[in-house]
């Protein structure tokens, strides 16, 4: 069953006492990424069921948003360096 964008939620659970975090998600992009990581790092990224993974807590990150000035500078560096973004597949487009 295809879920609406609102239903494609993600829940991260962790505490200060344990080194692991639980990730429960219905976000197809995140699930695909977690699946790839679990194949690459099977001892660290553990799939519990279809929508749940256990990951090292250090993999959870909250970053400061990019300012427009920082975005513009990164865009210019990429243009000067000849960087071309990867072509997106149809599955990576927003539903």
C-alpha positions as CSV (number, residue, x, y, z in Angstrom):
1,X,0.0,0.0,0.0
2,X,1.4,3.4,-1.0
3,X,1.5,5.9,1.9
4,X,0.8,9.6,1.6
5,X,3.7,12.0,2.2
6,X,2.3,12.7,5.7
7,X,2.3,9.0,6.5
8,X,5.9,8.6,5.4
9,X,7.2,9.5,8.9
10,X,10.4,8.6,10.6
11,X,11.0,8.1,14.3
12,X,14.4,8.2,15.9
13,X,14.7,6.7,19.4
14,X,17.8,6.9,21.6
15,X,18.9,7.6,25.1
16,X,22.0,8.8,26.9
17,X,22.9,5.4,28.4
18,X,23.1,3.3,25.3
19,X,25.3,3.7,22.2
20,X,22.6,2.7,19.7
21,X,19.6,4.4,18.2
22,X,16.5,2.8,16.8
23,X,15.1,4.1,13.5
24,X,11.5,3.4,12.4
25,X,10.6,4.8,9.1
26,X,8.2,4.7,6.1
27,X,10.3,7.1,4.1
28,X,11.3,5.1,1.0
29,X,14.5,7.1,0.4
30,X,15.7,6.7,4.0
31,X,14.8,3.0,4.0
32,X,16.8,2.5,0.8
33,X,19.8,4.3,2.3
34,X,19.6,2.3,5.5
35,X,19.4,-0.9,3.4
36,X,22.5,0.0,1.5
37,X,24.3,0.9,4.7
38,X,23.3,-2.4,6.4
39,X,24.8,-4.3,3.5
40,X,28.0,-2.3,3.6
41,X,28.2,-2.3,7.5
42,X,26.3,-5.4,8.7
43,X,27.9,-5.3,12.1
44,X,26.9,-1.7,12.8
45,X,23.6,-1.1,10.8
46,X,21.2,-3.8,11.7
47,X,17.8,-4.3,10.1
48,X,15.2,-5.4,12.6
49,X,12.2,-5.7,10.3
50,X,10.9,-4.1,7.1
51,X,10.7,-0.6,8.6
52,X,13.1,-0.7,11.6
53,X,16.9,-0.5,11.9
54,X,19.3,-0.2,14.8
55,X,22.2,2.2,14.1
56,X,25.1,3.6,16.1
57,X,24.0,6.8,17.9
58,X,26.9,8.7,16.4
59,X,25.2,8.3,13.0
60,X,22.4,10.6,14.1
61,X,23.1,14.2,13.3
62,X,21.3,17.5,13.4
63,X,23.0,20.2,11.4
64,X,22.7,23.9,11.2
65,X,20.8,25.0,8.1
66,X,22.9,26.4,5.2
67,X,22.7,30.2,4.8
68,X,22.0,31.5,1.3
69,X,25.5,32.9,1.2
70,X,27.0,29.5,2.0
71,X,24.8,27.9,-0.7
72,X,25.9,30.4,-3.3
73,X,29.6,29.9,-2.4
74,X,29.3,26.1,-2.7
75,X,27.4,26.5,-6.0
76,X,30.3,28.7,-7.4
77,X,33.0,26.3,-6.2
78,X,31.1,23.4,-7.9
79,X,30.8,25.4,-11.1
80,X,34.5,26.3,-11.1
81,X,35.4,22.7,-10.4
82,X,33.3,21.4,-13.2
83,X,31.0,19.4,-10.9
84,X,27.9,18.0,-12.5
85,X,25.2,16.5,-10.1
86,X,24.3,12.9,-10.7
87,X,21.3,12.2,-12.8
88,X,18.2,11.4,-10.7
89,X,16.3,8.2,-11.3
90,X,12.5,8.3,-11.4
91,X,12.3,6.7,-8.0
92,X,14.1,9.6,-6.4
93,X,11.5,12.2,-7.4
94,X,9.1,13.4,-4.8
95,X,5.7,11.7,-4.8
